[in-house]
Amino acid sequence: MEEVEFKNIIESVKSDIKSTQFRIIQNINSELINLYYRLGKVIDDNWKYGNNFVNELSLELKQTFPDMKGFSTRNLSRMRVFYKEYKDIQNLPPAVANLPWTHNYILLEKVKEYNKRLWYAEKCLDNGWSKIILVHQIESDLYQRQKDNPKLTNFDDKMPVMQSKLAKDMIKDPYIFELSNIKVKFKELDIKKAMIEKIKNLLLEFGKGFSFVGSEYKISTGMNDYYIDLLFYHLELRCYVVVELKNDNFKPEYIGQLNFYVTAINKSIKKDYDNKTIGLLLCKGKEKMSVEWSLDGINNPIGVSSYEIEKYIPKNIWKKLSVEEEKNV
């Protein structure tokens, strides 16, 4: 068995175990969230009595259930806000009901638009984000980058409908690579080196399903050797993803180079059970028509996105990433 194939099997097994553990926790969590919703209704129904009612309720609950947390006056007031936000919906959305309480209140505080908040809740469940990672994704405007922005790809023409939709959903525009270890004046090689040094952060930005295969991945034609910037295997799409990074604006010739690399992976390491390899070109900037014309006539599925380099990351984010990415990426 090849190393890549073995690694993919192991990752699938790990993912299954983690999902099962998560579902067990979810059932308990869902009951608690629905309890908080009902408590929020009680508080709202008696809001005419003001803070005195909340204070007395908090005291009674703490005395009756000394081993239970969450009955502070502040948290009870949050339950009322939670109830008021969702009271017009017949049932709590599954993503909301299955999220931990802290995550739910972060979403209520930071995301005011309902559909946008629900999208983050669903992504949070899918990816197993901690509360720190959730705040980080909201503040980096992941919704706009992944959900709202139009994607420049030829996926619809080159892939089955469902796989094309999933592939487009995985793409962000722009990508934000937070590389605190990069030089002030950086070159393309510096970016690639910094990415590999912070590979867990890189995987977090690429998103769920990406398994790292290698950097400067060597492919040979017999007479010549070529090196792919970054090679991944996507566990949900069941295909290799070739990533090429350019430290300048889009040029049509970049598509030809990436198309060659995608074909090379299909010819050299792709198995019969793998889906067609996808190419992803990352540039500092791009012009829509130039990209669309360059993709016209290309047989392999290829997407083009821009990227930004963020050098400063708050210490609390880095500290949590070092721990949480082990669990969540």
C-alpha positions as CSV (number, residue, x, y, z in Angstrom):
1,M,0.0,0.0,0.0
2,E,1.3,3.4,-0.9
3,E,2.0,6.0,1.8
4,V,-0.6,8.5,0.5
5,E,-3.3,5.8,0.3
6,F,-2.5,4.6,3.8
7,K,-2.6,8.2,5.1
8,N,-6.0,8.8,3.5
9,I,-7.4,5.6,5.1
10,I,-6.1,6.6,8.6
11,E,-7.5,10.1,8.2
12,S,-10.9,8.7,7.3
13,V,-11.0,6.4,10.3
14,K,-9.9,9.3,12.6
15,S,-12.6,11.5,11.1
16,D,-15.3,8.7,11.7
17,I,-14.3,8.3,15.4
18,K,-14.3,12.1,16.0
19,S,-17.7,12.4,14.3
20,T,-19.1,9.7,16.5
21,Q,-17.7,11.3,19.6
22,F,-19.1,14.7,18.5
23,R,-22.6,13.2,17.8
24,I,-22.8,11.8,21.4
25,I,-21.9,15.2,22.8
26,Q,-24.3,16.9,20.5
27,N,-27.3,15.0,21.9
28,I,-26.5,16.3,25.4
29,N,-25.8,19.7,24.1
30,S,-29.0,20.0,22.2
31,E,-31.1,19.3,25.3
32,L,-29.2,22.1,27.2
33,I,-29.6,24.6,24.3
34,N,-33.4,23.9,24.2
35,L,-33.5,24.3,28.0
36,Y,-31.9,27.7,27.7
37,Y,-34.4,28.7,25.0
38,R,-37.3,27.8,27.3
39,L,-35.7,29.6,30.2
40,G,-35.3,32.6,27.9
41,K,-39.0,32.5,27.2
42,V,-39.8,32.4,30.9
43,I,-37.6,35.4,31.5
44,D,-39.0,37.4,28.6
45,D,-42.6,36.6,29.7
46,N,-41.8,38.1,33.1
47,W,-39.6,40.9,31.9
48,K,-42.0,43.5,33.2
49,Y,-40.6,42.7,36.7
50,G,-37.2,43.8,35.5
51,N,-33.9,42.8,37.1
52,N,-35.5,41.7,40.4
53,F,-37.1,38.7,38.7
54,V,-33.8,37.7,37.0
55,N,-31.9,38.1,40.3
56,E,-34.4,36.0,42.2
57,L,-34.5,33.3,39.5
58,S,-30.7,33.1,39.4
59,L,-30.6,32.7,43.2
60,E,-33.3,30.0,43.3
61,L,-31.7,28.0,40.5
62,K,-28.2,28.1,42.0
63,Q,-29.5,26.9,45.3
64,T,-31.6,24.1,43.8
65,F,-29.0,23.0,41.3
66,P,-25.6,23.8,43.0
67,D,-23.7,21.4,40.6
68,M,-25.0,23.1,37.5
69,K,-23.3,26.1,35.9
70,G,-24.9,28.7,33.7
71,F,-27.5,30.3,36.0
72,S,-25.8,33.6,36.6
73,T,-27.9,36.8,36.1
74,R,-25.7,37.7,33.1
75,N,-26.2,34.3,31.5
76,L,-30.0,34.3,32.2
77,S,-30.2,37.6,30.4
78,R,-28.4,36.1,27.5
79,M,-31.0,33.3,27.4
80,R,-33.7,36.0,26.9
81,V,-31.8,37.5,24.0
82,F,-31.4,34.0,22.5
83,Y,-35.1,33.3,22.9
84,K,-36.1,36.6,21.3
85,E,-33.8,36.0,18.3
86,Y,-35.3,32.6,17.5
87,K,-38.9,32.8,18.9
88,D,-40.5,33.3,15.5
89,I,-39.1,30.0,14.2
90,Q,-41.1,26.9,15.0
91,N,-38.0,24.8,15.9
92,L,-34.4,25.8,16.6
93,P,-32.3,25.2,13.5
94,P,-30.3,22.0,14.0
95,A,-27.0,23.8,13.7
96,V,-28.0,26.2,16.4
97,A,-29.4,23.5,18.7
98,N,-26.2,21.4,18.4
99,L,-23.7,24.2,18.9
100,P,-22.3,24.8,22.4
101,W,-23.9,27.7,24.3
102,T,-20.7,29.9,24.2
103,H,-20.5,29.5,20.4
104,N,-24.2,30.5,20.1
105,Y,-23.8,33.6,22.0
106,I,-20.6,34.6,20.1
107,L,-22.7,34.3,17.0
108,L,-25.5,36.4,18.5
109,E,-23.0,39.1,19.5
110,K,-20.9,39.2,16.3
111,V,-23.3,38.2,13.4
112,K,-26.5,40.1,13.3
113,E,-27.8,38.8,10.0
114,Y,-29.8,35.6,10.5
115,N,-28.8,33.7,7.3
116,K,-25.1,34.7,7.7
117,R,-25.2,33.5,11.4
118,L,-26.8,30.2,10.4
119,W,-24.1,29.7,7.8
120,Y,-21.4,30.2,10.4
121,A,-23.2,27.8,12.8
122,E,-23.3,25.1,10.1
123,K,-19.6,25.6,9.2
124,C,-18.7,25.5,12.9
125,L,-20.4,22.1,13.3
126,D,-18.9,20.8,10.1
127,N,-15.3,21.8,11.0
128,G,-15.4,21.4,14.8
129,W,-14.2,25.0,15.4
130,S,-13.4,26.0,18.9
131,K,-14.8,29.4,20.1
132,I,-11.4,31.0,19.4
133,I,-11.4,29.7,15.9
134,L,-15.0,30.7,15.4
135,V,-14.2,34.3,16.4
136,H,-11.2,34.3,14.1
137,Q,-13.2,33.1,11.1
138,I,-15.9,35.8,11.7
139,E,-13.3,38.5,12.0
140,S,-11.6,37.4,8.8
141,D,-15.0,37.6,7.1
142,L,-15.0,34.0,6.0
143,Y,-18.7,34.3,4.9
144,Q,-17.9,36.9,2.3
145,R,-14.8,35.2,1.1
146,Q,-16.3,31.7,0.8
147,K,-20.0,32.1,0.4
148,D,-20.7,35.5,-1.3
149,N,-17.8,36.2,-3.6
150,P,-18.2,34.8,-7.2
151,K,-15.7,32.0,-8.0
152,L,-13.6,32.0,-11.1
153,T,-13.5,28.4,-12.2
154,N,-14.4,26.0,-15.0
155,F,-15.8,23.4,-12.6
156,D,-19.3,23.5,-13.9
157,D,-18.1,22.4,-17.4
158,K,-15.5,19.9,-16.2
159,M,-17.0,18.1,-13.2
160,P,-20.3,16.3,-12.3
161,V,-22.9,18.7,-10.8
162,M,-22.6,17.7,-7.1
163,Q,-18.8,17.5,-7.2
164,S,-18.6,20.9,-8.9
165,K,-20.8,22.4,-6.2
166,L,-18.7,21.0,-3.4
167,A,-15.5,22.1,-5.1
168,K,-16.7,25.6,-5.6
169,D,-17.9,25.7,-2.0
170,M,-14.4,24.9,-0.8
171,I,-12.8,27.8,-2.6
172,K,-12.3,31.2,-0.9
173,D,-11.6,34.5,-2.6
174,P,-9.4,36.0,-1.3
175,Y,-7.5,33.5,0.8
176,I,-5.8,35.1,3.9
177,F,-2.6,33.5,4.9
178,E,-1.4,34.6,8.3
179,L,2.3,34.2,8.2
180,S,3.9,35.9,11.2
181,N,7.2,34.3,10.3
182,I,7.6,36.0,6.9
183,K,10.1,38.7,6.0
184,V,9.1,42.4,5.6
185,K,10.0,42.2,1.9
186,F,9.1,38.8,0.8
187,K,9.5,36.8,-2.4
188,E,7.5,33.9,-3.8
189,L,9.9,31.4,-2.2
190,D,9.6,33.2,1.2
191,I,5.8,32.7,1.1
192,K,6.0,29.0,0.3
193,K,8.6,28.5,3.0
194,A,6.5,30.4,5.6
195,M,3.4,28.4,4.6
196,I,5.2,25.1,5.2
197,E,6.5,26.2,8.6
198,K,3.0,27.1,9.6
199,I,1.3,24.2,7.8
200,K,-1.4,23.8,10.5
201,N,-2.5,27.4,10.0
202,L,-2.4,26.9,6.2
203,L,-4.7,23.9,6.5
204,L,-7.1,25.9,8.7
205,E,-7.4,28.5,5.9
206,F,-7.8,26.0,3.2
207,G,-10.6,24.4,5.2
208,K,-12.1,21.0,6.1
209,G,-11.0,18.0,4.0
210,F,-7.6,19.0,2.9
211,S,-4.8,16.5,3.7
212,F,-1.3,17.7,3.0
213,V,0.7,15.5,0.6
214,G,3.8,17.6,0.0
215,S,5.5,20.9,-1.0
216,E,7.8,21.2,-4.0
217,Y,6.3,17.9,-5.0
218,K,8.5,16.3,-7.7
219,I,7.1,14.9,-10.9
220,S,9.3,13.5,-13.7
221,T,8.7,12.9,-17.4
222,G,11.8,10.9,-17.9
223,M,13.9,13.7,-19.3
224,N,12.7,16.5,-17.1
225,D,11.8,17.1,-13.4
226,Y,9.1,19.6,-12.3
227,Y,8.1,20.8,-8.9
228,I,4.5,21.5,-7.7
229,D,4.3,24.2,-5.1
230,L,1.7,22.5,-2.8
231,L,-0.1,19.1,-3.3
232,F,-3.1,18.1,-1.2
233,Y,-5.6,15.3,-1.2
234,H,-9.2,16.4,-0.5
235,L,-11.0,13.7,1.6
236,E,-14.5,14.7,0.7
237,L,-13.9,15.4,-3.0
238,R,-11.7,12.2,-3.2
239,C,-9.2,13.9,-5.4
240,Y,-5.8,15.5,-5.5
241,V,-5.6,19.3,-5.4
242,V,-2.6,21.0,-7.0
243,V,-2.0,24.5,-5.7
244,E,0.3,27.0,-7.5
245,L,1.2,30.3,-5.8
246,K,2.4,33.4,-7.7
247,N,3.7,36.5,-6.0
248,D,2.3,38.8,-8.7
249,N,-1.0,39.4,-10.6
250,F,-2.6,36.8,-12.8
251,K,-1.1,36.0,-16.2
252,P,-2.7,33.7,-18.8
253,E,0.5,31.5,-19.0
254,Y,0.0,30.5,-15.4
255,I,-3.1,28.5,-16.4
256,G,-1.0,26.5,-18.9
257,Q,1.6,25.6,-16.3
258,L,-1.0,24.6,-13.7
259,N,-2.9,22.6,-16.4
260,F,0.3,20.7,-17.1
261,Y,0.8,19.9,-13.4
262,V,-2.8,18.7,-13.0
263,T,-2.4,16.4,-16.0
264,A,0.9,15.1,-14.6
265,I,-0.7,14.2,-11.3
266,N,-3.6,12.4,-13.2
267,K,-1.0,10.5,-15.2
268,S,1.4,9.6,-12.4
269,I,-0.2,9.1,-9.0
270,K,-4.0,9.3,-9.4
271,K,-5.8,6.0,-8.9
272,D,-8.9,4.7,-10.8
273,Y,-11.0,5.3,-7.7
274,D,-9.8,9.0,-7.4
275,N,-11.8,11.7,-9.0
276,K,-10.2,14.1,-11.5
277,T,-7.4,16.3,-10.0
278,I,-8.3,19.9,-9.4
279,G,-5.9,22.8,-9.9
280,L,-6.0,26.0,-7.8
281,L,-4.0,29.0,-8.8
282,L,-3.4,31.7,-6.2
283,C,-2.3,35.2,-7.4
284,K,-1.9,38.6,-5.7
285,G,-4.6,39.9,-8.0
286,K,-6.7,39.0,-11.1
287,E,-8.9,40.4,-13.7
288,K,-12.1,38.5,-14.4
289,M,-12.1,38.5,-18.2
290,S,-8.5,37.5,-18.4
291,V,-9.1,34.5,-16.1
292,E,-12.3,33.5,-18.0
293,W,-10.7,33.6,-21.4
294,S,-7.6,31.7,-20.1
295,L,-9.9,28.9,-18.7
296,D,-11.8,28.6,-22.0
297,G,-10.7,25.4,-23.7
298,I,-8.8,24.0,-20.6
299,N,-9.8,20.4,-20.1
300,N,-8.9,20.0,-16.4
301,P,-10.9,21.6,-13.6
302,I,-9.1,24.7,-12.5
303,G,-10.0,27.6,-10.2
304,V,-8.3,31.0,-9.7
305,S,-8.3,33.0,-6.5
306,S,-6.4,35.9,-5.0
307,Y,-4.7,35.9,-1.7
308,E,-3.5,38.3,1.0
309,I,-0.7,38.0,3.5
310,E,-1.4,38.9,7.1
311,K,1.7,39.2,9.2
312,Y,0.2,40.0,12.6
313,I,-1.9,37.5,14.5
314,P,-3.0,38.2,18.1
315,K,-1.1,36.0,20.6
316,N,-4.3,34.5,21.9
317,I,-5.1,33.2,18.3
318,W,-1.6,31.7,17.9
319,K,-1.7,30.1,21.3
320,K,-5.1,28.5,20.6
321,L,-4.2,27.5,17.1
322,S,-1.2,25.5,18.4
323,V,-3.6,23.4,20.5
324,E,-6.9,23.5,18.6
325,E,-5.6,22.7,15.2
326,E,-4.4,19.4,16.5
327,K,-8.0,18.6,17.2
328,N,-9.9,20.5,14.5
329,V,-7.8,20.4,11.3
